[in-house]
Amino acid sequence: MSEDGTAVQDSPADWKEMDDFAAGIDGNRIPPTDRLTNARWLLRRADDVETELRFQSADRVHWTRGAESGTDWYQAIEVSEDVFFLDQTFADRPYVSEVTVAHLPSARTVTIESTIAEEPTPGEPRVSQRFFAGVIDPGDGRAPSGEIPGPTRDLVGWRALYRYSPNHLYEHVYLSTERYCWQCLVGEQRGHGDVDLTTTWKLAEDYYVFTFREFLIPVAATWLYDLAAMRSTGKFFGLGHGGAVRNAPGGAHITSLGRVQYPQDGQPK
């Protein structure tokens, strides 16, 4: 999408933009929590970048990373007890957002950095993403345990429905470690579907980070799946009408439709 909001790549004439499908797509989302108010988190990524977070209120956090610091907006969702989806945006970097999913029982984290490119590149998603495993000290000096989070094939071959609200129902088919297929069954995008780029990481048992980056519109999404509760919690980050930066919440109830079993000599990538 160009700066004036026009699409760079060809798409169907009735293709919906982020503002169209994101309205109300948080109907089944878990509500935010204020539990982190006055808490302090110390995050250390696998690349040795350390970030201190001091949560001043239910939606303001002071962060320090090396010589840089600031106070910005955040939202925390407690997906289940001591498992958090932490969303952050930055006033001085509007084209960047970060999500940190934190599993306090194991003191393990995954941070996903999403960046909207200033100019589109034909054939490439406008929003890129980077992934960092890490550890967390929530103030009690706990030691990390369990496996280090990382890429997984666990979703490959799975098919599921995602009901975000009474007016938003989507089907996902996880084709490989790099791509998934979606179609809208109920909602503004009904009848539309595509195959987009994905990345899936396993945070802990039953908890998966699933992200996708669209080609036809400038948007990427970051989700934390709780497969024990069959819930997804996440957000869309990209450009809406007129090139405005949008950070839109979402969340769904998940219904499994089964899994495809591939032959050993015909496994997807």
N, C-alpha and C positions, 0 to 999 in steps of 0.2 A: 504494500500500500504506500502510495506517495504521500508527501506532506499534506496535500490537499484532500486526502482521504480516498483517492481513487485506487483501484486494485492494479497491481503491477502484472500479476499473472492472470490469464484468462480464467474465468469462473462462470458458472451458470448465471443468467441474468437475474434470477430470483434468489441468489445466494445470500444467506443472512450474515450480518456482521455481528461482532461481539455484543454490542448494545442490544441487539434483537434477541439473541438466545439466552443471554445471561440474566435478563430480568426475571426474578423470581426463582432462579435455579438453586437458591439456598433454602428452599422451603423445608427440606428434610435435614438440614445441617444441624449438628450439635451446637448449642449456644456457646458463646465465648465465656471464659471464666476470668474472674478477678483474683484467683488464688495466688498468682505470682506477684501481686502488689507487695512491695517492700522486700521481695526476694532478690538474691544475687546469684547469678550463674556465671561460671567460668567455663568457656568452651575452648577446646584445643583441637584443631583440625589435623588430619594426617599430614598436611604440608607444613605443620608447626606454626600456623597462624593462630594466635590466641585472641579471643574476644571476651571482654567482661561486659555483662549485662546487669544493670541495676534497674529494676522495674519500679518506676516511681508511682504509677497508678494503674488502672485497668487497661489503659491504652497508650501510655507514654513510657519509653524506656531510654535510659542513658547508656550508650555503648562506648566502649573504648577498644580500639584495635591498633596496637603500636602507638604511633604518634598521632593517630586520628581519633576523634571522638565526636559525639553529637547526641542530641536528644530527639527522637523521632517516634512516629506512630508504630504501634504493634498491636497484634491481636493474638490471643492464646486460646486454643481449644484443647480441653482435656478429653482426648478421645476415649480413654479409659483410665482407670486409676494410675497416676504417675506416668502416663504416656501423653505427650503434648505435641500439638501442631502449632508452631510459632511462626507467624507471618510478620515480616517487617518491610516497610518502605522507607525511603530516605528523601527528605525535602531537597537536598542539594544534588541528588542523583535520581531524578524521577524515572529514568529509563532502566533502573535496576531495582530488583526486589530480591529478598532472601527468605527462604523458608528453612527453619531448623526443626526437624522431627527428633524428639528426645525421648528415649526409653530409660527412665530413671532407675528401674530395677537393675539394669545392666550397666548403667552410666554410659551408654552408647548413643551416638547421634549421627544423623545425616543432614548436611546442609546443602541446599539446592539454590544456586544463584541463577536468576533469570535476567537476561539483558535484551532489551529491544535495540536493534541496530538503528543508527541514525538514518541510514539509507538502505533501501531494500536491495537484495541480490537475487536476480531471477533464478529460479530453481532451488532456492534455499529458504528455509523458514526464517521469517524476520526476527523471531525471538529465539535466542540460543540459551542453553543451560549448561551449567557446570555442577559437578557433584563432589562432595568431600565427606568421607567418613571422619568421625571424631569421637571425642569423649567429653563428658560433662562432670563438673564438680558443682552440685547445687548448694554448696555451703557446708557439707558435712564430711568432706574429704574422702568420700567413698571411692573404692577402686573399681575400674572397669572389669567386667566379667563376660563370659560368653564369646560368641564369634564376632569378629569385626564386620560391620555391615559392608555389603558390596553387591555388585551386579548378580542377578539370578535369572535362571530359566524357568522358575517355578510357575509362572503364569502362561507359558507357551502352550497353546492348544486349548485354553480355557475359553468358555463362552458364557456371558453373564448379562443380566439386565440391571440398569441403574435408574432407580426412580428418585429423581431430585425433588420433585413436587408433584401434585396431582396433574400438572400441566407439562411436565418434563420427564419423558421416559426414553432412554437410549439403550441400545445393544452394543456391546463390545465383543470383538473376537480378537484374541491375542495371537497374532500370526507368527511372530518370531521374537527374538530379543531386541529387534530394531524397529518393528512395525506392528501396528494394530489397525483393525478396521472398525469403524463405528457407523451406525445408522440411527436416525431419530425416528422413533415410533409414535411419540406424542409430543407436540410442541411446535414452536415456530419453525424448526428445521425439518418437520415431518417430510419423509420422502428423500431427504438429503443424507449423504454418507460419503465417506472418503477413507483413504488409507494414509496414515500420518506416521511421523517418526516418534519413537518412544524410547524410554529408558526405564528399567525396573530394578530396584535394589531391595534386598531383604534387610529390614531393620532388626527384627527379632522374630521369634516364633509367632506366626499369625499376623505379623505386621509388615506391610510392604509399601514402599514408596513407588508410585507409578506416575510418570510424567509423559506428556506428549507435546509436540511442536507442530502446528498446522502449517500447511503450504499456502492455502488459498486466502487466508486472512492472517494478519499479524497477531497471533495469540499463542501462548503456551499455557499448559496447566500443570499443576503439582498436586498430587493426592497422597494421602496416607490411608491405606486400606487396613481395616481391622477385620480380618476374616473370621475371627471367633464370633464377633457381633454382627458380621456381614453389613458393615457400614463403611462409607467412604467420606473423608473430610478433606477439603482442598480449596483451591482457588484458581481463577483464570487471570493471566497477566498479559496485557497487550495494548493495542490501540483500538479505540472505538471510532465512532463517526467523527470526521473532521480531524483525525489524528490525535485525539485526546487520549492520554494514558489512562487505562482502566485497570483496577485491581478488584476483581469481582469474586465474592465468596461462593462456594458451592458445597453440596453434600448430598449423599444419596443412601438409600437402602439398596442392598445388593441381593439379587436372586440368581443363583447359579443355574445355567442351562446345560451343564455337562462339559465334558472334555474330550477332545480328539486325541487318540493314541497314534502316533506316527511310527512307522517301521524303523528299526534301528539304523538301516542304511538310507533313510530318507528324512532325517531330522532337519527341521528348519534351523536357520542360522541362529 
